[in-house]
Amino acid sequence: MGLSCSRRASLVILSFLAIFGLAEANDFSASVVRVRAVSADGTVRVGSGVVTAPGQVATACHVTRGATTIEIEHGASRLVADAQVGSQFHDLCLLTAQVFDVPVAPTRRSEDLTPGELVIAIGFEGRAQAVENRGSVAALYAYDDGNVIRTTASFDFGSSGGGLFDQSGNLVGILAFKARTGANLRFALPTEWLVPASKVAATFVRVVPTSVGSAFWERPQNDRPAFLGVAKREAAGQLP
């Protein structure tokens, strides 16, 4: 006995979701916001952020460095951040603002990820709408009680501070930096660093326009974490 058209259609939809994951039906960008950092001289730097708690946005510190005003945009809504704390060395900052109607992103620990797992990078890349790029976890590097994630999911300038999500819509990393040369050298910071009791969060201090400091990946080559050199050689196929 043949299947009805509606029955066949239902089976096709279920098969699609089974192959590509239920997250295909999710709005991954719902918790991702646009961050606009304005310096005293009028210079504007645009990046991204992710709502990780009510009234709290995680972003990359280099996005907001030196800013006197930090605006958080989501759709037609725009708020000015009240305060900023973070670790400039780890390039992870938290902005606080009045509560606005943006869902909090569920999180997943980087230690639960596996190389080859599918992920989605979401950021604004200087555009009015968030951009989604799919890829995979290329490698994981243990650093300060978390795994810095190297991903093949593409992201560009303006996406820094945005989110790296798994196929179920869980935030697994904060998009941070990419190498100026070489392929597959894009990195995200682990969500473990956002946990208040974590080693990194314990170093958070108030960040103001006059705060100075550089991220671990911006430092001279001989002062960078060893895993960055390993990652470069792996991406170039120089390691087994």
Summary of the structure (lengths in Angstrom):
residues: 240
radius of gyration: 18.8
end to end distance: 54.2
largest distance: 74.6
contacts: 781
relative contact order: 0.17
helix: 22%
strand: 36%
